[in-house]
Amino acid sequence: MTDLLGPAEIRELATRLGVAPTKRLGQNFVHDPNTVRRIVAAAGLVPDDVVLEVGPGLGSLTLGLLPAARHVHAVEIDAALAAALPQTVAAHPAADRLTVHHADALRITAGQLGDPPPTALVANLPYNVAVPVVLHLLAELPTLRQGLVMVQKEVADRLVAGPGSKIYGVPSVKLAWYAASRGAGKVPPNVFWPVPNVDSGLVAFTRREPPRDDVPRTRVFAVIDAAFAQRRKTLRAALAGWAGGADRAAAALTAAGVDPGARGEALTVEQFAAIAAAAPVATPGAE
């Protein structure tokens, strides 16, 4: 069994590196080996998977992932942590499976990651950038087939919410464009250092084909953003700015088979794609 980092090891490692967790980078380090094992098991990895881990921090989850995957790409924005991670895993029998990238996950590209291309995202994501990181990586890395991410519980609930829910919104619909998602459990605050003041949640997703291939994703996402910018408005009113007028918005909605009097939280990602496809290409703000 792989030796994982417990609370004492995490504190000792942080002291030795002179690292203090910062709110600016959303750093909350997992120090509970059982939580690490639970995350790795829930990720459903197969031996040939190539894992992308964002924000490995002190390496607690990294150590759990190495024996479960063919390779692990760890993307760390903190220079000190990125430099220390290879030393932390050096004694691990699978240490040669790790590549550390000192980079911002919000800007990293497939070319920067190189080979082997990642097939699974497994990460304890910083709360403050969790949604944009997931969406950027799904857009940038078509080889990602699946993922399991730990995020703030409130964010997890929003990501997996369905139409009609009060918390269904932009993150829910945009993730649905790329993947089918589900909640995979709650994680208590006391498994982290420092202890956050909120629960965390696990979100599992499996990539699927986009709802349509005849309309650009950027165009669909523009409709989604406009629809939820003012949630209480009907779609006819909410999409007026995007469509170039309320009447043009109503015409696009009707052509897509959507009631102009409906609201964004009632629509599926397929319906948003249909609206984008029904509007004229020259629609202001569509691209």
C-alpha positions as CSV (number, residue, x, y, z in Angstrom):
1,M,0.0,0.0,0.0
2,T,1.3,3.5,-0.9
3,D,2.4,5.6,2.0
4,L,0.2,8.7,2.0
5,L,0.6,12.0,3.8
6,G,-1.2,12.5,7.1
7,P,-1.6,15.7,9.2
8,A,1.9,15.4,10.8
9,E,3.6,14.8,7.4
10,I,1.7,17.7,5.8
11,R,2.7,20.2,8.5
12,E,6.3,19.0,8.6
13,L,6.6,19.3,4.8
14,A,5.1,22.7,4.8
15,T,7.4,23.9,7.5
16,R,10.4,22.5,5.7
17,L,9.4,24.3,2.5
18,G,8.5,27.5,4.2
19,V,5.0,27.2,2.8
20,A,2.0,28.8,4.3
21,P,-1.4,28.2,2.6
22,T,-2.8,31.4,1.0
23,K,-6.4,32.4,0.4
24,R,-5.3,34.1,-2.7
25,L,-4.5,30.8,-4.4
26,G,-7.3,29.0,-2.6
27,Q,-5.0,26.6,-0.9
28,N,-6.5,24.0,1.4
29,F,-4.4,20.9,1.6
30,V,-5.9,17.4,2.1
31,H,-4.2,15.7,5.0
32,D,-6.5,12.6,5.4
33,P,-5.3,9.5,3.7
34,N,-8.7,7.9,3.7
35,T,-10.1,10.9,1.8
36,V,-7.4,10.5,-0.8
37,R,-8.1,6.8,-1.2
38,R,-11.9,7.6,-1.5
39,I,-11.2,10.2,-4.3
40,V,-8.9,7.9,-6.2
41,A,-11.4,5.0,-6.0
42,A,-14.3,7.3,-7.0
43,A,-12.4,8.5,-10.1
44,G,-12.7,5.0,-11.6
45,L,-9.3,5.1,-13.2
46,V,-8.0,2.3,-15.4
47,P,-4.2,1.5,-15.6
48,D,-3.9,3.1,-19.0
49,D,-5.4,6.5,-17.9
50,V,-3.3,9.6,-17.9
51,V,-4.4,11.9,-15.1
52,L,-4.4,15.7,-15.1
53,E,-4.2,17.0,-11.5
54,V,-4.6,20.7,-10.9
55,G,-3.3,22.2,-7.7
56,P,-1.4,19.2,-6.3
57,G,-0.1,21.4,-3.5
58,L,2.0,19.3,-1.1
59,G,1.3,16.1,-3.0
60,S,-1.1,14.2,-0.9
61,L,-3.5,13.3,-3.7
62,T,-0.6,13.0,-6.2
63,L,0.8,10.1,-4.1
64,G,-2.6,8.4,-4.3
65,L,-2.9,8.8,-8.1
66,L,0.5,7.6,-9.1
67,P,-0.1,3.9,-8.7
68,A,-3.6,4.1,-10.2
69,A,-2.6,5.7,-13.6
70,R,-0.1,5.4,-16.4
71,H,1.0,8.9,-16.0
72,V,0.1,12.0,-13.9
73,H,0.5,15.6,-15.2
74,A,0.4,17.9,-12.1
75,V,-0.2,21.6,-12.8
76,E,0.8,23.9,-10.0
77,I,0.8,27.7,-10.0
78,D,2.9,28.1,-6.8
79,A,6.5,28.0,-7.8
80,A,7.8,26.6,-4.5
81,L,5.2,23.8,-4.4
82,A,5.9,22.9,-8.1
83,A,9.6,22.7,-7.4
84,A,9.2,20.5,-4.3
85,L,6.7,18.0,-5.6
86,P,9.2,15.8,-7.5
87,Q,11.2,15.5,-4.3
88,T,8.1,14.6,-2.3
89,V,7.3,11.6,-4.6
90,A,11.0,10.7,-5.3
91,A,10.8,7.6,-3.1
92,H,7.6,6.4,-4.7
93,P,8.0,3.3,-6.9
94,A,6.0,5.1,-9.6
95,A,7.8,8.5,-9.3
96,D,8.8,8.3,-13.0
97,R,5.2,8.6,-14.0
98,L,4.9,12.2,-12.8
99,T,5.4,15.4,-14.8
100,V,5.1,18.7,-13.0
101,H,4.1,21.8,-14.8
102,H,4.6,25.2,-13.2
103,A,1.7,26.9,-14.9
104,D,-1.7,28.5,-14.5
105,A,-4.4,25.9,-15.2
106,L,-6.7,28.6,-16.5
107,R,-4.2,29.2,-19.3
108,I,-2.5,25.9,-19.9
109,T,-2.7,24.4,-23.4
110,A,-2.6,20.9,-24.7
111,G,0.8,21.8,-26.3
112,Q,2.3,22.8,-23.0
113,L,1.2,19.5,-21.3
114,G,2.6,17.5,-24.1
115,D,2.6,13.7,-24.2
116,P,1.0,11.5,-23.1
117,P,-2.3,13.5,-23.5
118,P,-4.5,13.4,-20.4
119,T,-7.6,11.3,-20.3
120,A,-8.9,12.0,-16.8
121,L,-9.1,15.1,-14.6
122,V,-8.8,14.3,-10.9
123,A,-8.2,17.3,-8.7
124,N,-8.9,19.2,-5.4
125,L,-9.6,22.5,-7.1
126,P,-9.1,25.9,-5.6
127,Y,-12.6,27.1,-4.7
128,N,-12.2,30.5,-6.3
129,V,-11.4,29.3,-9.8
130,A,-13.0,25.8,-9.9
131,V,-15.7,26.4,-12.5
132,P,-13.5,28.3,-15.1
133,V,-10.7,25.8,-14.7
134,V,-13.0,22.8,-15.4
135,L,-14.6,24.5,-18.4
136,H,-11.2,25.7,-19.8
137,L,-9.7,22.2,-19.5
138,L,-12.7,20.5,-21.2
139,A,-12.5,23.1,-24.1
140,E,-8.7,22.9,-24.4
141,L,-8.2,19.1,-23.9
142,P,-10.5,17.0,-26.1
143,T,-8.7,13.9,-24.9
144,L,-10.2,14.3,-21.4
145,R,-12.8,11.6,-21.2
146,Q,-13.8,11.8,-17.6
147,G,-13.1,13.6,-14.4
148,L,-13.6,13.7,-10.6
149,V,-13.1,17.1,-9.0
150,M,-13.5,18.3,-5.4
151,V,-14.9,21.7,-5.1
152,Q,-16.9,23.8,-2.6
153,K,-20.2,21.9,-1.9
154,E,-22.3,24.9,-3.2
155,V,-20.4,24.9,-6.4
156,A,-20.7,21.1,-6.8
157,D,-24.5,21.4,-6.4
158,R,-24.6,24.1,-9.1
159,L,-22.5,22.1,-11.5
160,V,-24.8,19.0,-11.4
161,A,-28.1,20.9,-11.1
162,G,-30.8,20.2,-13.7
163,P,-33.3,22.4,-15.5
164,G,-36.0,23.7,-13.1
165,S,-33.8,23.8,-10.1
166,K,-33.3,27.2,-8.3
167,I,-29.5,26.7,-8.5
168,Y,-29.4,25.7,-12.1
169,G,-27.4,28.3,-14.0
170,V,-24.5,29.1,-16.3
171,P,-22.1,26.5,-14.8
172,S,-24.7,23.8,-14.9
173,V,-25.5,24.3,-18.6
174,K,-22.0,24.9,-19.8
175,L,-20.7,21.7,-18.1
176,A,-23.7,19.9,-19.7
177,W,-22.5,21.0,-23.1
178,Y,-19.3,18.9,-22.6
179,A,-20.3,16.1,-20.2
180,A,-22.9,14.2,-18.2
181,S,-22.2,15.0,-14.5
182,R,-23.3,13.7,-11.1
183,G,-22.6,14.4,-7.5
184,A,-20.3,11.9,-6.0
185,G,-20.4,12.7,-2.3
186,K,-19.7,15.3,0.4
187,V,-16.3,15.9,2.0
188,P,-16.1,17.5,5.5
189,P,-13.9,20.5,6.3
190,N,-11.8,18.7,8.9
191,V,-9.8,16.7,6.3
192,F,-8.1,19.9,5.1
193,W,-5.4,22.2,6.4
194,P,-6.3,24.9,6.9
195,V,-9.9,24.0,7.7
196,P,-12.3,25.8,5.4
197,N,-15.5,27.1,6.7
198,V,-17.6,25.2,4.1
199,D,-18.1,21.6,3.1
200,S,-16.7,20.3,-0.1
201,G,-18.3,18.1,-2.7
202,L,-17.2,15.6,-5.3
203,V,-18.4,16.0,-8.9
204,A,-17.9,13.2,-11.4
205,F,-18.4,13.7,-15.1
206,T,-18.1,11.7,-18.3
207,R,-17.5,13.5,-21.6
208,R,-20.2,13.2,-24.4
209,E,-20.6,14.6,-27.8
210,P,-22.0,18.2,-27.9
211,P,-25.8,18.5,-28.4
212,R,-25.3,19.9,-31.9
213,D,-22.4,20.1,-34.3
214,D,-24.0,22.8,-36.6
215,V,-23.5,25.7,-34.2
216,P,-20.3,27.0,-32.6
217,R,-19.9,26.5,-28.8
218,T,-19.0,30.2,-28.4
219,R,-22.4,31.1,-30.0
220,V,-24.3,28.7,-27.7
221,F,-22.4,30.0,-24.6
222,A,-23.3,33.6,-25.6
223,V,-27.0,32.6,-25.4
224,I,-26.5,30.9,-22.1
225,D,-24.7,34.0,-20.6
226,A,-27.4,36.3,-21.8
227,A,-30.3,34.1,-20.6
228,F,-29.0,34.0,-17.0
229,A,-27.6,37.6,-16.8
230,Q,-31.1,38.6,-15.5
231,R,-32.7,35.5,-14.3
232,R,-36.1,37.0,-13.5
233,K,-36.7,38.2,-17.1
234,T,-38.4,36.1,-19.7
235,L,-36.1,34.8,-22.5
236,R,-37.7,37.3,-24.9
237,A,-36.5,40.1,-22.8
238,A,-33.2,38.5,-21.5
239,L,-32.1,37.7,-25.1
240,A,-33.0,41.1,-26.6
241,G,-29.5,42.5,-26.3
242,W,-28.0,39.3,-27.7
243,A,-30.5,39.1,-30.6
244,G,-30.6,42.7,-31.5
245,G,-34.1,43.3,-30.2
246,A,-36.9,41.6,-28.3
247,D,-38.8,40.8,-31.5
248,R,-35.8,39.1,-33.1
249,A,-35.2,37.2,-29.8
250,A,-38.8,36.0,-29.9
251,A,-38.5,34.9,-33.5
252,A,-35.4,32.9,-32.7
253,L,-37.0,31.3,-29.7
254,T,-40.2,30.4,-31.6
255,A,-38.1,28.9,-34.5
256,A,-36.2,26.8,-31.9
257,G,-39.5,25.6,-30.4
258,V,-39.0,27.5,-27.1
259,D,-41.7,29.6,-25.5
260,P,-40.6,33.3,-25.5
261,G,-42.2,33.7,-22.1
262,A,-40.1,31.0,-20.5
263,R,-37.0,31.6,-18.4
264,G,-33.5,30.4,-18.7
265,E,-33.6,28.1,-15.7
266,A,-36.3,25.9,-17.5
267,L,-34.2,25.1,-20.6
268,T,-31.9,22.2,-21.3
269,V,-28.5,22.6,-23.0
270,E,-30.1,21.2,-26.2
271,Q,-32.7,24.0,-26.2
272,F,-30.0,26.6,-25.8
273,A,-28.2,25.1,-28.7
274,A,-31.4,25.2,-30.8
275,I,-31.9,28.9,-30.0
276,A,-28.3,29.7,-31.1
277,A,-28.8,27.7,-34.3
278,A,-32.1,29.4,-35.1
279,A,-30.8,33.0,-34.8
280,P,-29.2,34.8,-37.8
281,V,-25.4,34.4,-37.9
282,A,-25.0,38.2,-37.8
283,T,-26.7,38.5,-34.4
284,P,-24.9,41.1,-32.3
285,G,-22.9,39.5,-29.5
286,A,-23.4,36.0,-30.9
287,E,-19.8,35.2,-31.5
